[in-house]
Amino acid sequence: MSRHVVVIGGGPAGTAAADAALRHGATVTLIDSNEALGGQYNRRVPAAYGVGQPLTIGHGYAAAARRARLLIEHPRCTYLPWAAVYQIERHLEGGCPAVRLLIGAEGDRREHRVVQGDALVIATGAYDRVCPFPGWDLPGVYTAGAAQTLAKTQRLLVGRSVLVSGTGPFLLPVAQSLADNGARVRAVLEANPGRAIVRRWTAEPWQLRHSAGKALELFEYVACGVRHRIPLRTAHAVVAVAGDGRAEEATVARLDADWTPIPGSHTTVPVDAVAVSHGFTPQHELAVAAGARLTADGFVLVDDEQRTSAEYVWAAGEITGIGGAQVAAVEGAVAGLAAAGATADRALRSRHRTAEQFVARLAAAHPIRPGVLSWSRPDTVVCRCEGTTRGELTSAWSGVAGDGYRAAKLATRAGLGPCQGRMCAANIEALRDRPYADTAVDKFSATTGLAAATPTWRPLAAPVRLRELAELDDAASPKPPAPGASAPSTPRQDKGQS
């Protein structure tokens, strides 16, 4: 009896999970919020532009295109693009959680569907994290992911003179995408000390035996930096941006090992854009809704088969730890096989162990350090949606006792805006002046720096219009239609064949 595996996410992890499940004979429903498969790593110019042979920025496009065609054309795979999953519904009687989603481009009339399978794989990825500094809310300051997405999908530059700042290897491909499109990248600034990074990456090199592809990518990025004369400076960061209504100059400082700016090291660089990424925040809302537990650093906790603590639910990719596209694909393959009722062979298990070691090494080599809190001032905005400043949050935290996260949010409205804390929750929590009362970790993690925010389960994980809510049939339950019968159009339901 074949299983029906539901996969949420069309990036490297999600497509690898779907592919592995199909190869084991499962029926797959692949749900993706984007127009085309590939995720952030393999984004392309939109099909509506009518570009016959669009240029590609990055790696693995040919392999990703082949896998996408295989999945879309496979008779046992139902592919749902432009699908916003807004709810994961757990059932008291047990069984795999049901997935409620809306299909259609934003602005169009969207169709409700309910999908329930025998297993659920969540591969929703992560988004950039930015630690606040004066001027980070000015026009011209972008997350590194946004700068890369604009270059990949629109061939637009965020600026002509750009600084790339933050921590982690992701800064290098972002600089390449900007430079190859014509921007002058003034420098790539890595906040962590170079010696510490090298020490972490060169220790026990045999653990990286399956990561030759990463070494080749690194060589290409270095060659790009040499070709475009882009300086790479470690232990440096943009700590302030200023300008008349938009970014015009950035203040760069040399940092100590704790990320505290060294007095007298500040310099001003004229720029019209800054791309920033201080690591990533896992997009774990759906996993939390499904009942999955998280680690102290906010990632989804999984076992050797990528199984979460929630029954019938697996997770793969960046929501389980940041490691890049190749690591995500390996984790996705393991999760897809396990969800389909199979186990990985020896070669895949070996690559999986290497992937786990790579994730741990990346976290140890590029942590966020506590000194980042010294970059902001009392008038620095922390929650951009609501305009809440550090001073207002510090005052709110001092007025609450114990687990006061909710009280601090209600007092300042921080985290209650359209992004629902996705951009600011970790920064809000970092300002708490006492140990966490609601988690088992202190404010700063020994390996990854600032601890993640306490997750909050929300009934709706994606924006839903009131009209769309009114169209919901509250009495509908995700049961398979009778043989030969058509499922109702609202909400529609997909169920694998048994």
Helices and strands as residue ranges (DSSP letters): E 4-8, H 12-23, E 27-31, G 47-49, H 61-73, E 77-80, E 83-89, E 98-103, E 111-115, E 119-122, E 126-128, E 141-143, H 144-153, E 161-167, H 171-180, E 184-190, H 194-202, G 205-208, H 212-227, E 232-234, E 236-242, E 249-254, E 267-270, E 273-278, E 280-282, H 285-289, E 313-315, G 317-320, H 325-339, H 346-365, G 370-375, E 381-383, E 388-389, H 390-398, H 405-412, H 425-430, E 444-445, E 449-450, H 466-470, E 492-494
